[in-house]
Amino acid sequence: MEWGLNEYFEMVPAATARPERELVPDGTYVMKIERASEAGPLVKVALSHDDSRYGWVFANMYQDREIGQRLGTELRIALGMTPEEWRTSKIDDIVGRRVTVEIYQQVKDRTYVNVRRFKPAPEPAAAAAPPPAAKPAARTTTKKADAVGHDPDDIPF
């Protein structure tokens, strides 16, 4: 039996591939923590840049290694958490928070984007208070005298 499916598939346009995101260049950026998880000694943090053309940066911190402990401590300090708060909080509590991240790239079989350092994010600028409303202009003495001295029925020629 001929169902005509081949004709249908030829008419349907192929899905366009999503453009690949750029690697975050070396430098210091303010990023948002998108995901965080822990499995044994491994703490994984996924960070995103506000500029959507950049891909996510992943920080894998092994807490049984010196560099992982240093990065974990820097992340805790950057988030403004005490050691006690860090131990008692859930890993999901840091999701959605912002930190400043120092990024470097490492080339091996491919290019890896790594986190060198975590720092506190700058405080958001306080919303500028709107300027006070301007007072209406005061009438001068001549305007007051003119208002009193004129007959409303007068028509000037």
N, C-alpha and C positions, 0 to 999 in steps of 0.2 A: 504494500500500500504506500502511496506517495503522499506525505503530509505537507510538503512544501516548506519545511523548516530551513533548508539551505537558502531559499530565496529570502526568508525573513531575516536571517543572520547577516546576509549581504546588505540589507537595507539599514540595519542598525549601525550607527557610527561607533567605532571603537572608543572606549573610554580614554580620555587624555590622561597621560601620566602627570602626577603632581610634580611640579618642579622641585628639584633637589635643593635643599637649603644650603647656604654658605657656611663654612666653618667660621667660628668666632675667632677673629685675629688676636694676636698677642696684645695684652693691655689690661686695663682695670675697668670693670663694668659693674653696674648695679643690676642684679638679677633677682628673679623671683624663684623661690623653691616650689617646683611643680609637683614633685613626688619625693617621697622618702620611705625607705624600708630598711629593716635590719634582719640579718640571718646569721646568727652566731656572732662571730667577731666582725662581720662585714656590715658596714653602714653604707647604703647607696643613697645618693642625693641627685636628683635631676633638676637642673637649673635652666630657666629660659630668659632670654633677652627680650626687652620690650620691642625691639626691631624684629619683625616677623621674618625677615629674610635670612636670619641666622638660625641655625639648628640648636638643639638643646646641648647643654654641657653636662656630662655625668661625672660625679666625684664618687669614687669607690674608696672608702676609708677602712682599711683593715685595722681593727683596734688591737690586734696582737703584734703590730709592727709599729716602729717608732714614727714613721711619717704619717701613718694613719691616726695615731694618737695625737700628733701635733695638729693635723688638720681638723680632727674632731674637737679638740680643745679650742682652736681658733673659731670654728663654727659656733660652738657654745658661747664664746665670748662675743662674737659678732651679733648673736641673737639676744645678747644681754641676759643670759640665763646663768644662775649660780650652779655650781656642781650638783647641789641637792636637787634643784629644779630639773636639771638635765637627767639625773638618774630616775627621778620619779615620774617624769612626763612620758607620754606615749610618743612614738616617732612621728605620728601623723600631726602632732601639735605644731611642728615647725613648717608644715606645708602652707603655702600662701604668704609666707614672710619674705622680706627682701634683705639681701646682704650684698656687700661689695665683694667682688671676686677678682683676683688677679689671675689671668689666664696666660698659659704658654702652650705652644704647639710642639709636638714631638713627632719626628718622622722616623718610622721603622718600615714595616712592610706597607703601611699606609700612614696617613697623618692622624695623630691623636690630639685632641684638645684636652688639656689637663688643667686642674686647679692648683695653683702654687700657694695661694693664701686666701683666707677669708678675713674680711674686715667688716665693721658695722656699716650699715647703709646710712647715708646722710639723712638727717631729719627732713621730712617734706617741708618745703617753704610754707610758712603760715600764710593763709589766704590774706591777701592785702585787704584791709578794711576799706570800704568805699569812702571816698572823701565826704565830709559833712555837707549836707545840702546848703546851697548858697542862700543867703537871706535875700528877700526881695529888696530891690534898690529903694532906699529911702527917698521920699519926695523932698526936693530942695525947697527953700523958702519961696522962691519965685513961682514954682509949680503950685505950692499951697495958695499963694496969693492969687494966682491966675484962676485957680479952681473956685475960690470964694468970690472973686470980683466979677465973674462973667455970669450974665443971665443966660440960662439954658435955651431961651427962646431967641437969643441974638443970632443972627446969621451974618457972618463976616463977608464983606464984599471986597 
